Amino acid sequence: MCDRRVVIKNADMREDMQQEAVDCAKQALEKFDIEKDIAGFIKKEFDKKYNPTWHCMVGRNFGYNVTHETSHFIYFYLGKVAFLLFKGS
């Protein structure tokens, strides 16, 4: 599953954090099959590393409109799966 193409659609996040988000998503896809579990894993990892409160959505088809802390937002695809990760106050 790790050979999926990465496409970052929108980001307001340092490049090292972007890479961490992609790596964490790859790890989650290897561990879990259910999107809710994938999102939960990524959220918990970012809460641990970058302090709460992170929010994560994972799926193949969704729209979004969120308010996020500056420099704490990324929306990307791994293959056909979309990931939205952001920190809210």
Beta strands, then each sheet from edge to edge (+ up, - down):
strand 1: 6-13
strand 2: 54-59
strand 3: 72-78
strand 4: 81-87
sheet 1: 1+ 3- 4+ 2-
end
